[in-house]
Amino acid sequence: MKKKIIAGALAFGLIPLMGTADVSAKALPNQDKVMKPAGWSCDAPYIACQPFSGGTGKVSFNYQGSSPGKIRVFVANDGSKSFKFTIYYPNGNTLLSTTTLNAGKTFIQEFSVNQKGEYLLKYDSGTGDSVDGFFRSVEI
């Protein structure tokens, strides 16, 4: 009985033959893209979590937590050029003065906040060149 089952499994290809190799030299798709560390994943309950790019732009996040409260902000420069960024309170006042983030660097800082509403991160390459970054904020 065992011989029939094994012979049938071999005939259907359910048991691979000894010494066979399934190897390919084909390049993987998107191999040139750098994978973000697991710490940059967006599967947790963040206030905001998103990539950004361009010469200038903005990323907003809506904080509706306790007032006063605390947030932690992560900004990563995933590109090859530095950029400057500023973070603003919902009322337009500056939460974080203009800060330069060099290529490949990450900025992480906690802030005590006393306003609910839409905060804004504005970024600028200063040269018009496109930059690549990642932004995440979390209530703590």
C-alpha atoms as a printed R data frame, in Angstrom:
    type eleno elety resid chain resno      x      y       z
1   ATOM     1    CA   MET     A     1  0.000  0.000   0.000
2   ATOM     2    CA   LYS     A     2  2.856  2.407   0.879
3   ATOM     3    CA   LYS     A     3  4.459  1.843  -2.518
4   ATOM     4    CA   LYS     A     4  1.260  2.852  -4.334
5   ATOM     5    CA   ILE     A     5  0.904  6.085  -2.310
6   ATOM     6    CA   ILE     A     6  4.543  7.071  -2.814
7   ATOM     7    CA   ALA     A     7  4.453  6.180  -6.515
8   ATOM     8    CA   GLY     A     8  1.250  8.234  -6.943
9   ATOM     9    CA   ALA     A     9  2.731 11.178  -5.082
10  ATOM    10    CA   LEU     A    10  5.837 11.067  -7.283
11  ATOM    11    CA   ALA     A    11  3.700 10.882 -10.425
12  ATOM    12    CA   PHE     A    12  1.741 14.001  -9.410
13  ATOM    13    CA   GLY     A    13  4.905 15.857  -8.379
14  ATOM    14    CA   LEU     A    14  3.951 16.062  -4.727
15  ATOM    15    CA   ILE     A    15  7.330 14.749  -3.614
16  ATOM    16    CA   PRO     A    16 10.268 16.507  -5.303
17  ATOM    17    CA   LEU     A    17 13.075 14.362  -6.642
18  ATOM    18    CA   MET     A    18 16.358 14.344  -4.803
19  ATOM    19    CA   GLY     A    19 18.952 16.810  -6.054
20  ATOM    20    CA   THR     A    20 16.602 19.057  -8.041
21  ATOM    21    CA   ALA     A    21 17.112 22.740  -7.660
22  ATOM    22    CA   ASP     A    22 14.786 25.545  -8.608
23  ATOM    23    CA   VAL     A    23 17.121 28.511  -8.958
24  ATOM    24    CA   SER     A    24 16.668 31.738 -10.877
25  ATOM    25    CA   ALA     A    25 19.101 34.557 -11.591
26  ATOM    26    CA   LYS     A    26 16.241 36.962 -12.324
27  ATOM    27    CA   ALA     A    27 16.446 40.214 -10.302
28  ATOM    28    CA   LEU     A    28 13.747 40.824  -7.746
29  ATOM    29    CA   PRO     A    29 11.314 43.659  -8.558
30  ATOM    30    CA   ASN     A    30 12.045 47.009  -6.848
31  ATOM    31    CA   GLN     A    31 15.430 45.737  -5.713
32  ATOM    32    CA   ASP     A    32 16.865 49.262  -5.944
33  ATOM    33    CA   LYS     A    33 14.436 50.596  -3.321
34  ATOM    34    CA   VAL     A    34 15.645 50.671   0.248
35  ATOM    35    CA   MET     A    35 13.306 48.927   2.645
36  ATOM    36    CA   LYS     A    36 12.315 50.944   5.709
37  ATOM    37    CA   PRO     A    37 13.196 49.464   9.067
38  ATOM    38    CA   ALA     A    38 10.348 47.693  10.843
39  ATOM    39    CA   GLY     A    39 10.164 50.684  13.204
40  ATOM    40    CA   TRP     A    40  8.728 52.791  10.353
41  ATOM    41    CA   SER     A    41  5.737 50.561   9.781
42  ATOM    42    CA   CYS     A    42  2.296 52.181   9.969
43  ATOM    43    CA   ASP     A    43  0.293 49.359  11.542
44  ATOM    44    CA   ALA     A    44  0.002 50.981  14.988
45  ATOM    45    CA   PRO     A    45 -2.525 53.640  16.012
46  ATOM    46    CA   TYR     A    46 -0.602 56.722  14.937
47  ATOM    47    CA   ILE     A    47 -1.961 60.248  14.585
48  ATOM    48    CA   ALA     A    48 -0.188 60.392  11.212
49  ATOM    49    CA   CYS     A    49  2.113 58.020   9.353
50  ATOM    50    CA   GLN     A    50  3.112 58.681   5.748
51  ATOM    51    CA   PRO     A    51  5.926 59.239   3.272
52  ATOM    52    CA   PHE     A    52  6.404 62.597   1.557
53  ATOM    53    CA   SER     A    53  8.401 63.910  -1.395
54  ATOM    54    CA   GLY     A    54  8.887 66.993  -3.526
55  ATOM    55    CA   GLY     A    55 10.902 70.214  -3.386
56  ATOM    56    CA   THR     A    56  8.528 71.809  -0.898
57  ATOM    57    CA   GLY     A    57  5.379 70.590   0.764
58  ATOM    58    CA   LYS     A    58  3.489 69.955   3.940
59  ATOM    59    CA   VAL     A    59  2.163 67.120   6.034
60  ATOM    60    CA   SER     A    60 -0.665 67.723   8.470
61  ATOM    61    CA   PHE     A    61 -1.907 65.694  11.417
62  ATOM    62    CA   ASN     A    62 -4.985 66.174  13.542
63  ATOM    63    CA   TYR     A    63 -4.350 65.890  17.281
64  ATOM    64    CA   GLN     A    64 -7.528 65.329  19.332
65  ATOM    65    CA   GLY     A    65 -5.919 63.905  22.468
66  ATOM    66    CA   SER     A    66 -5.885 65.312  25.972
67  ATOM    67    CA   SER     A    67 -5.000 68.941  26.490
68  ATOM    68    CA   PRO     A    68 -2.374 69.368  27.794
69  ATOM    69    CA   GLY     A    69 -0.885 66.277  26.214
70  ATOM    70    CA   LYS     A    70  2.283 64.877  24.693
71  ATOM    71    CA   ILE     A    71  3.173 63.791  21.183
72  ATOM    72    CA   ARG     A    72  6.277 62.219  19.704
73  ATOM    73    CA   VAL     A    73  7.292 63.238  16.185
74  ATOM    74    CA   PHE     A    74  9.501 61.194  13.839
75  ATOM    75    CA   VAL     A    75 10.884 62.711  10.623
76  ATOM    76    CA   ALA     A    76 13.241 60.682   8.431
77  ATOM    77    CA   ASN     A    77 15.240 61.840   5.433
78  ATOM    78    CA   ASP     A    78 15.138 58.882   3.045
79  ATOM    79    CA   GLY     A    79 16.698 60.816   0.161
80  ATOM    80    CA   SER     A    80 20.179 61.921  -0.826
81  ATOM    81    CA   LYS     A    81 19.708 65.671  -0.179
82  ATOM    82    CA   SER     A    82 19.137 67.554   3.054
83  ATOM    83    CA   PHE     A    83 15.955 69.515   3.713
84  ATOM    84    CA   LYS     A    84 14.598 71.911   6.322
85  ATOM    85    CA   PHE     A    85 11.316 71.503   8.164
86  ATOM    86    CA   THR     A    86  9.210 73.449  10.646
87  ATOM    87    CA   ILE     A    87  6.254 72.263  12.751
88  ATOM    88    CA   TYR     A    88  3.323 74.583  13.510
89  ATOM    89    CA   TYR     A    89  0.538 74.569  16.106
90  ATOM    90    CA   PRO     A    90 -3.079 74.662  14.887
91  ATOM    91    CA   ASN     A    91 -3.175 78.428  15.597
92  ATOM    92    CA   GLY     A    92 -0.177 79.026  13.279
93  ATOM    93    CA   ASN     A    93  2.447 79.585  15.978
94  ATOM    94    CA   THR     A    94  5.718 77.665  15.691
95  ATOM    95    CA   LEU     A    95  6.003 74.441  17.690
96  ATOM    96    CA   LEU     A    96  9.470 73.588  16.302
97  ATOM    97    CA   SER     A    97 11.706 76.183  14.643
98  ATOM    98    CA   THR     A    98 13.234 75.416  11.266
99  ATOM    99    CA   THR     A    99 15.440 72.347  11.567
100 ATOM   100    CA   THR     A   100 17.801 70.903   8.935
101 ATOM   101    CA   LEU     A   101 17.717 67.145   8.408
102 ATOM   102    CA   ASN     A   102 20.655 65.719   6.465
103 ATOM   103    CA   ALA     A   103 20.371 62.783   4.068
104 ATOM   104    CA   GLY     A   104 19.884 59.444   5.811
105 ATOM   105    CA   LYS     A   105 19.235 61.035   9.223
106 ATOM   106    CA   THR     A   106 16.202 60.772  11.514
107 ATOM   107    CA   PHE     A   107 14.711 63.359  13.863
108 ATOM   108    CA   ILE     A   108 12.749 62.142  16.913
109 ATOM   109    CA   GLN     A   109 11.423 64.492  19.591
110 ATOM   110    CA   GLU     A   110  8.652 64.668  22.171
111 ATOM   111    CA   PHE     A   111  6.526 67.786  22.577
112 ATOM   112    CA   SER     A   112  4.103 68.931  25.250
113 ATOM   113    CA   VAL     A   113  1.080 70.307  23.420
114 ATOM   114    CA   ASN     A   114 -1.843 72.299  24.717
115 ATOM   115    CA   GLN     A   115 -3.931 72.672  21.559
116 ATOM   116    CA   LYS     A   116 -6.219 70.255  19.779
117 ATOM   117    CA   GLY     A   117 -6.515 70.542  16.042
118 ATOM   118    CA   GLU     A   118 -4.500 70.321  12.850
119 ATOM   119    CA   TYR     A   119 -0.731 70.583  13.250
120 ATOM   120    CA   LEU     A   120  1.407 71.188  10.197
121 ATOM   121    CA   LEU     A   121  4.909 70.118   9.174
122 ATOM   122    CA   LYS     A   122  6.298 72.169   6.272
123 ATOM   123    CA   TYR     A   123  9.421 70.997   4.468
124 ATOM   124    CA   ASP     A   124 11.640 72.661   1.880
125 ATOM   125    CA   SER     A   125 14.759 71.472   0.068
126 ATOM   126    CA   GLY     A   126 15.882 75.084  -0.370
127 ATOM   127    CA   THR     A   127 17.038 74.331  -3.912
128 ATOM   128    CA   GLY     A   128 13.863 73.123  -5.592
129 ATOM   129    CA   ASP     A   129 15.294 69.594  -5.749
130 ATOM   130    CA   SER     A   130 12.927 66.834  -4.727
131 ATOM   131    CA   VAL     A   131 13.492 65.216  -1.346
132 ATOM   132    CA   ASP     A   132 12.168 61.942   0.054
133 ATOM   133    CA   GLY     A   133 11.088 61.709   3.653
134 ATOM   134    CA   PHE     A   134  8.860 59.906   6.080
135 ATOM   135    CA   PHE     A   135  6.720 61.428   8.845
136 ATOM   136    CA   ARG     A   136  5.034 59.828  11.813
137 ATOM   137    CA   SER     A   137  3.447 61.242  14.965
138 ATOM   138    CA   VAL     A   138  2.023 59.432  17.957
139 ATOM   139    CA   GLU     A   139  0.254 60.487  21.141
140 ATOM   140    CA   ILE     A   140  2.149 59.461  24.287
